[in-house]
Amino acid sequence: MDLIPGGCFRLQDSAASSTELCPGVYRVILDDPASGITIAVLIIPDEESLPSKGGRKKKPNTELKSKRRKAPPPLVGDLRWIARDDLVQLDDDGHVHPFEVVRRRRVRPLGERDQQLFKCRTEAMAPFLDDKELQQWILIHRSLKPLINHAAKSHGVSTNYIYRQWSNLCRWGFDKLSLMPGTDRCGAPGGRRPCIPGVRQKAGRKTREQRIARAYKRILPPFQPGYSAEWAAAIRAADSKIPDPKPKWPRRCELIIASAFCGKAEEIDGRIEYAKPALGTYPNNRQIQRILTECRSILERIREQTTKHHFKAALRGLVARNWQGIAGPGHAWAIDSTIGDIFLRSSVNRAWLIGRPVVYIVVDIWSTAIVGFYVCLTGPSWATARVSIFNACADPHLVGEVWGYQAVLSLSPTPTICHTLLCDRGEYLSQGHRTTAIKLIPHSSYTPPYRGDLKGVVEVLHRITKDEQFFHLPGAMDYRRQELELRKIDPADCTMTVQNYVQYLYEIFAEYNLTADRRHRVDAHMEAVGVYPSPAGLWAWGHAMGIGYRKYTPADDLITKLLPEATARVRRDGVRYAGCDYTSAEIEQEQWTTIARNRSGWDIPIHYYPGPMRSIWTPDDTSRLLKLTIRDDARASPETTRDEWLDCLASQTMRWPYQQHENMMTKQDHLARIRAIEQEARRKTEEAIARAKGATPTMTEARVMDVAATEHPSGSEKKAAEDIREEANEAHQDMIAELLRSADYDQ
């Protein structure tokens, strides 16, 4: 056993018979192996070993009386001169054990008065805090009294003051902190003082009326009595009936008073009404608030002010980081969608507003880099989610070509398919996800319902994107800002098309990957090798260190597994899908259109990109995918998105009944004019026949006369007849020659 000065040990009860020492906890003051003496003080005696005071035991008093002031702890510090060999023997026998006394900690910081008190104590007890000086005084005088008298005389304090501080040092340890005043643990806070009639009056400061009356030797009872145990029980019972989240305190107090203190009913003018309580028969708001808060912790008070979901999502304590447990970059991705706070215009006709887009973001959890995104006009689903995954792991130049922008490689190496995907519950449970995940992403998971906060990195990036576009894009809005909640959007400010918005988001995300501050993620080893503190820097460093995840997936597999399927028709004038013609060099070389013209057309399976209608893919005889591009003379332009083209077809379909009506009205007008011409011709013919006299010329003679009068230059009927006869003979001869030539080729 180490008898270190200032250390403590505990002597068991079984050692009382073999030594004169009382069982309990001792603190070592001095250990002198040369003289074989150990000086210690008993600081915590066992209660059974304390001498009895004698006399009869007091009867327990069941009546509630005011509590007496708590007695101070007894003084300790009597020096015990113990033979060192006896302690060693007791230790060998297992009767002595090491012990530690934990010093109490102050709850509140020291005030000005406490600082002065602490300074006085430390100055007066300075000789006792010096181990060498304390041991010299004890060994020379064989007592502690000369040192106590010397300290009291030197600092102008009483010996009782020194004895009390010596007791504190012995009980809590020889350190300045043992002399810290304990005024923070005294006084009224924390003690319950229930008011019971005839036993205890209301505690606390008197009201102004009572203080004025007392100055004139009058005692006034309080207008508002103190709350009793019955009131407290009624208030807690009424408050338990109010569901969470609790209303604000004024409304909460009203409900409690109405429920617990307005229960009596009386008949007033033949009607049964609840009687209002009189003054002083119900608690006020401050009393209700005190009763409901004094017995509840801070955490319970926070929970009752909100719902369970909101507490878990926004108020719960953070116990981990979202990247903990992830091996490295490319290993785990999180995908989420949101509605863009901006109205877009159609690329077909910029005068059309097509609504707000749905934006998907795919984020690498370890590096917080945005590896892909997708903008569409349809609602969130697995069909649109897997297109965003295609954008993340496909060739960036291919995606840029489809959308019509120049790709900038912000992440090196380029992302490939991930190992684990974190998505929403609706997308995870879909049949399409099951089919895709088995072949490409076997490890996927989802967050609980309505717990988007568990994918915090994606939610934060959505907020960052909206904040960026609010200050940069015309027509952008932010519904989280209170001053804009009732503000209407001016359509004239909305100028972005889907293509413009995609290009804008690409620049925003590329800037984020290269410049976002990630200094809190750079540890000492990263800093030593010069890792740039950005998502792109973390991505590159993780792959350079070999902790990144990369998996080769052929481009054809990405297209067939992630892009939607459809059916196209091979026709004599091209491959048609959605009313637009597509072609490629392979199709022209194999002359698909010629076969379709001479035989019949056929259907082919295709995979299309839901964004711009620039390209489609179809398998050929060798099981490889052919890329077909839209023709220049197609009805839709390459940058037109599929949703916009469907809007055009829908608009055309909706306008067709009105066009049919306009066509019918136009045809009716022309039919009426034709009938008028027929009637006029019939009338004039009948008049001419009625006026005609003599022989009527034949049809041939009439024709010759009409030609001579209208077309022949000479105006002579004889020359016109000769020309007509000559033309007829030439036509007859040409017909005979053609017949003879055709006979030469017959077999």
C-alpha positions, 0 to 999 in steps of 0.5 A: 500500500502506498501511503502518499501524503494527501491520499485516502484509505478505508479501514474495514470493521473487521480490523477494529478488534486487532487495533485501536483505530476506528473503522472508516476513511482516513486521509494521510498527512505524513508518512515517515518510514524512517521513524515508522510513524504515519500521521492521518486524520479520520474524515468519514467514520462508520456510523456504527462505530460512533459512540452513542449519546445515550438517553431515550430515542425520540419519537417520530413526529408525523406533523408537518412543520417547517424544516430546520436549517440543515446542520453543517458537517462535523469538523474533522482533523484530529491527528492520529499517530499510527504505527506504520507496521500496523498499517502494513500488516492490516493491508496484508490481511486485506483490511485496508483498501485504497479510497478516493473522495470526489471533491464537489464542484461549484454550480455557479461561478464565483461572485464578487463577495465569494471571490473575496471570501475565497481569497481570504481563505487561501491566504489564511491557509497558505501554511497548511497548503505547503506540505513541507511547512505543515510537516515541519510544524507537526514533527517539531511541536507534535501537535497542530495547535501552534500552527493554528494559533500562528495562522490566526494571529498572522491574518487576524482571524479566529482559531475557530475559522482556521479549524473549519478550513482545516476540516475542509482541507482534510475532507476534500483534499489539500488543494485551493479548490477545497476552500471554494465557498459553497454558497451556490448550494445554500438558500431557497432554490430547489426546496419545496414549501407547500402551503397548508392551511394552519401549518405553513403560510405562503413563502416569498416576498410580500406584496406591496399592499402587505408591506404598506399595511405592515408599516402601519401595524396591520397584517393583511392576508395575501390576495393570491394564496400559495399553491397547495398539494391539491392544486398541484395535483389538479394542475398536473392532471389537467395538463396531462389531458392537453395533447402535445405539442402544448400551446403557449403558456397563456393559452395553456393556463386558460385550458388548465383553469377551465378544466380543473377549477371551473367544474361547478355548474349552477342554474342562471335564469333557467340555464345551466352554466359553469360558475366562474371561480372567485379570486384566490380560489384558483392559481395564477399563471406564474404558479401554474408555470412553476408547478409544471416546470419545477419537476420536469427536466429541460429535455422534457420541456423541449419535447412537450413544445413540439411533435415527436417527428419535429423533435427527431428531425430538427431538435435531437442531438447529433451523435455522429457524422454522415460519412462515418462507416463509409470506406471512401469516395464512390462507395455510398451515394445519396439521391433525393429530389426537390421542386425547383423554386423557379418557373421555366419556359418552353423551348418550343415557344418561350411565351409558354410557361411550363411550371416548376421543375423537379431536380434530382441530385446525386451526392457522394456521402464521403466527399460530399461531391455532387456526382450527377443531377437531373432536371425533369418536369414529371413527379419523383419516381424510380424512372426519373431517379435512375436517369439521374444515376445514369447522368452520374456514372455515364460519360460526362461528354455524352451527357453534355452532348445530350443537353447541349453544353460543354462538359467540365471535368470537376471530378477526377477520376470520373464517377462510376456506379456506386456500391451502396445507394441511399434513396427514398422509401417510395423509390426503394419499394418500387418494382423498377428499383428491384429490377435495376438494383439486382443487376447494377446496385445490389446494396441499397437502403432507404431512410424511415418515412418522413425522416429526410434529415437522415440524408442531411447532406442532400437536403443541405445541397438543395438549400444551397442551390436554391439560395444561389439561384435566388440571387442570380436567376431572374424569376427565382423565388424562395418560399422560406423567406418570410417577406416573399411568402405572399409575393406573386411571381411576375411571368415577365421575369421568368426567362429560363428554359429547361436547357438553360436551367440545366446548364446553370445547375451544371455550372453551380455544381461544378463550382461547388465541387471545386470551391466548397470549404471542407477544411473540417474534413482535412485531418493531419495526414491529409494536410501533410500531403497537401489535400485541397479542402474541397469535395473534388480534392477529397474525391481525388485524394481518396481515389489516390490513396486506394480507398475509393470505389470504382466499378467498370460498367459498359456504356451499353449496360448503363443505357439498357438498365437505367434509361426508359424503354419504348418502341419505334417503327421502321418506315420507308422514310426513316425510324419514327419514334414519338412522331419524329424521324431518326437515322444513323450511318449504320441504318443508311448503310443497311438500307432499313428504309428500302426494306420497309418500303418494299416489304413492310415496316417493323417495330424495334425496341429502343431506349430513350433519354427523357430529356432532349430528344436528340438521341435514341438507342436500339440493339442491332443483330450483333447485340450492340446498341446503335445510336440514332440521332434525330433528323434535321427535318423532324418535327421536333428540334434536338434540344426539345425535351420529351415533355415539351414535345408531348405538350406540343402533341397535346396542344395539337390534339386539343386544338384539333376539334376547333380546327375541324370546325373551322375547316367545316365552316370553310368548306360550307362557304366554298360549297355555297359559292359552287352551288351559286356558280352552278345555278347561274350556269344553268340559268344562262344555258336555259336562256340560250337554248330558248333563244336558239333558232335553226340547225344546231352545230355538232359537238366537233363544229362547236369546239372548233368555233370555240377554240377559234374564238378564244385560243387561236391567234388567227380567229379563223374557224378553218385554220383552227380545225386544220390544227386540231386535226393535225394534232390528233394525227400526231398523237395517234402516231406517237401512241403506235410507236410507243406500242411497238417499242414496248413489244421489243422488251416483252419476253 
